[in-house]
Amino acid sequence: MRLLISLSVIIISALTAGAQSLIDNLPRERPDIDSIYSEITDRTSPYYYPRLMEEFERNDTTMKLDKYRRLYLGAMLSEDYDAYRPSAYQAADPSALLNRAMLTRAECDTVIKYSSAALADNPFDLVQMINLSRALRARGRTSLADIWNYKVRLLLMAILSTGTGTDEENAWFVIEPQHEYILLNALGLTAKKHIFIEPCYEYISVADAEGHNLGGFYFNIATPLEEYWRKHPQE
């Protein structure tokens, strides 16, 4: 898993810092997955999933946290959802380019082309959103880069809105394992150790920027696990 931690920290921390007051006052509520399913499958609901995805894909920045929360968590309830499906574009990933401070125009165009294709395959690949935003900004397309920054920030806030991460009861819900690490990076933390706790929790111990241990956070992966075993019973 190529997270490009240093770049992810720089980019996402900037996004989070820009909304720090909003994050500090963020409402936290454990998701009711059954209720969310009812909302996103109801054609009369403002959270009807096809409309949410249409707004998201046309870069509608009027979408707020309530819609992003249903959009993010609702992704787990689609028939083709599989949190552990490898990316169709992984073999051709040009992520090594992002390790350099400066990219040429051609290299930026390569990242934009690859990341856009990867996001068409998986619209919630936060790593590719970050890569795309950086390449777009380097090419002078700042307005579009800002839109992708907005998407990343609201998706991270959707995760944060699911709990506090302090214990199993208040664990953060994620739809993909990589999102656990990206969220922690966004909070200025470094993951140290990962532990799976039955039946459906992951605990990640963390350190701050100076390397001081700060305990850890809990993530709830019940639905990703349920969907994986339902679709891959042979495993």
C-alpha positions in Angstrom: 0.0 0.0 0.0 1.7 3.2 -1.2 0.4 6.0 0.9 3.3 8.4 0.4 3.0 9.4 4.0 5.2 12.5 4.0 3.2 14.1 1.1 -0.1 12.9 2.6 0.7 14.6 5.9 1.6 17.9 4.3 -1.4 18.0 2.0 -4.1 16.7 4.3 -2.9 18.5 7.4 -3.3 21.8 5.4 -6.8 20.8 4.6 -7.7 19.9 8.1 -6.0 23.1 9.5 -8.2 25.1 7.3 -11.3 23.7 8.9 -10.0 23.2 12.5 -12.7 25.1 14.2 -15.4 23.1 12.3 -13.7 19.9 13.2 -13.4 20.9 16.9 -17.2 21.4 16.9 -18.0 18.5 14.7 -21.2 16.5 15.7 -20.3 12.9 16.4 -22.9 10.2 16.0 -22.5 6.4 15.7 -24.0 5.5 12.3 -27.2 3.5 12.1 -26.4 1.5 8.9 -30.0 0.3 8.5 -31.3 3.9 8.7 -28.7 5.0 6.2 -29.7 2.2 3.8 -33.3 3.4 4.0 -32.3 6.9 3.2 -30.0 6.2 0.3 -32.5 3.8 -1.4 -35.5 6.1 -1.0 -36.0 8.0 -4.3 -37.8 10.8 -2.4 -35.0 11.3 0.0 -32.4 14.1 -0.3 -29.9 11.4 0.3 -30.9 9.1 -2.6 -27.6 7.6 -3.5 -27.6 8.0 -7.3 -28.2 11.7 -6.8 -25.5 12.0 -4.2 -23.0 10.4 -6.5 -24.1 12.6 -9.3 -23.5 15.7 -7.2 -20.1 14.4 -6.1 -18.9 13.5 -9.6 -19.9 16.9 -11.0 -17.8 18.6 -8.3 -20.7 20.2 -6.5 -19.2 22.1 -3.6 -22.6 22.9 -2.1 -22.6 19.4 -0.8 -22.2 19.5 3.0 -21.3 17.1 5.7 -24.7 15.5 6.0 -24.6 14.4 2.3 -20.9 13.4 2.5 -21.7 11.2 5.5 -24.4 9.3 3.6 -22.3 9.2 0.4 -19.2 7.8 2.2 -21.0 5.2 4.4 -23.5 4.4 1.8 -20.7 3.2 -0.5 -20.5 0.1 1.7 -24.1 -0.8 0.8 -23.7 -1.0 -3.0 -23.7 -4.4 -4.6 -20.3 -4.0 -6.2 -18.6 -2.8 -2.9 -15.5 -4.7 -1.8 -13.1 -2.9 0.5 -10.3 -5.4 -0.2 -10.5 -5.4 -4.0 -7.1 -4.5 -5.4 -7.0 -1.4 -7.7 -7.2 -2.2 -11.3 -4.5 0.4 -11.8 -2.1 -0.6 -9.1 0.5 -2.1 -11.4 0.9 1.1 -13.4 0.9 3.4 -10.4 3.3 6.3 -11.0 3.4 7.2 -7.3 7.2 7.3 -7.2 6.9 10.7 -9.1 5.2 12.2 -6.0 8.3 11.6 -3.9 10.0 14.5 -5.7 9.5 18.1 -4.6 9.1 19.3 -8.2 7.5 17.6 -11.2 7.8 18.4 -14.8 4.7 19.3 -16.8 4.8 15.9 -18.5 5.1 14.1 -15.1 2.1 16.2 -13.8 0.1 15.1 -16.8 1.0 11.5 -16.2 -0.2 11.7 -12.5 -3.4 13.5 -13.6 -4.2 10.9 -16.2 -3.4 8.0 -13.9 -5.2 9.4 -10.8 -8.3 10.3 -12.8 -8.5 6.7 -14.2 -8.0 5.2 -10.8 -10.7 7.5 -9.3 -13.1 6.4 -12.1 -12.5 2.8 -10.8 -12.7 3.8 -7.1 -14.2 7.3 -6.4 -13.2 7.1 -2.8 -9.4 6.5 -3.2 -8.2 9.3 -1.0 -4.5 8.7 -2.0 -5.3 9.3 -5.6 -7.4 12.4 -4.7 -4.4 13.8 -2.9 -2.0 12.9 -5.8 -4.5 14.5 -8.3 -4.8 17.7 -6.3 -1.1 18.2 -6.1 -0.5 17.6 -9.8 -3.4 19.9 -10.8 -2.0 22.7 -8.6 1.5 22.2 -10.1 -0.1 22.7 -13.5 -1.8 25.9 -12.5 -5.3 24.4 -12.3 -5.8 25.7 -8.8 -9.6 25.9 -8.9 -10.0 22.2 -9.7 -7.2 21.4 -7.2 -9.2 23.2 -4.6 -12.3 21.2 -5.4 -10.4 17.9 -4.9 -9.1 19.3 -1.6 -12.7 20.1 -0.6 -13.7 16.5 -1.4 -10.9 15.0 0.7 -11.6 17.3 3.6 -15.3 16.5 3.7 -14.7 12.7 3.3 -12.3 12.9 6.3 -14.9 14.9 8.3 -17.5 12.2 7.4 -15.2 9.6 9.0 -14.6 11.8 12.1 -18.4 12.4 12.5 -18.9 8.7 13.2 -17.3 8.7 16.6 -14.3 9.8 18.7 -12.1 6.7 18.0 -11.4 6.5 21.8 -12.9 3.0 22.4 -14.8 0.3 20.6 -18.2 1.8 21.2 -17.1 5.1 19.7 -14.8 3.7 17.0 -14.5 5.5 13.7 -16.2 3.8 10.7 -14.1 3.5 7.5 -15.0 1.9 4.2 -11.4 1.0 3.3 -8.4 0.1 5.4 -6.1 2.8 3.9 -8.5 5.5 5.2 -7.5 4.6 8.7 -3.9 5.7 8.1 -4.8 8.7 6.0 -7.1 10.0 8.7 -4.4 9.6 11.3 -1.9 11.4 9.1 -4.4 14.2 8.6 -4.5 14.6 12.4 -0.7 14.9 12.5 -0.2 11.4 13.9 2.0 8.5 12.8 0.7 4.9 13.0 2.9 2.7 15.0 1.2 -0.7 15.5 -2.0 -2.3 14.2 -4.0 -4.8 16.1 -7.2 -6.6 15.0 -9.8 -7.0 17.8 -12.6 -9.5 17.5 -15.2 -9.3 16.1 -14.8 -6.2 13.9 -12.4 -3.6 15.3 -8.9 -2.4 14.4 -6.8 -0.5 16.9 -3.9 1.6 15.7 -1.4 3.0 18.2 0.0 6.4 17.3 2.8 8.8 17.9 3.0 12.6 17.4 5.4 14.5 15.2 8.1 14.3 17.8 7.7 10.5 18.2 5.9 10.6 21.5 3.5 7.7 22.0 -0.1 8.9 22.3 -2.1 5.7 22.9 -4.3 4.8 19.9 -7.6 4.9 18.1 -10.3 2.3 17.3 -11.9 1.8 13.9 -15.0 -0.2 13.1 -14.8 -2.4 10.0 -17.9 -4.5 10.6 -19.6 -3.8 7.3 -16.5 -4.2 5.2 -15.8 -7.6 6.8 -19.4 -8.7 6.4 -19.5 -7.7 2.7 -16.2 -9.4 2.1 -17.2 -12.7 3.6 -20.6 -12.5 1.9 -19.0 -12.1 -1.5 -16.0 -14.4 -0.9 -17.5 -17.3 1.2 -14.8 -19.7 -0.1 -12.2 -17.7 1.8 
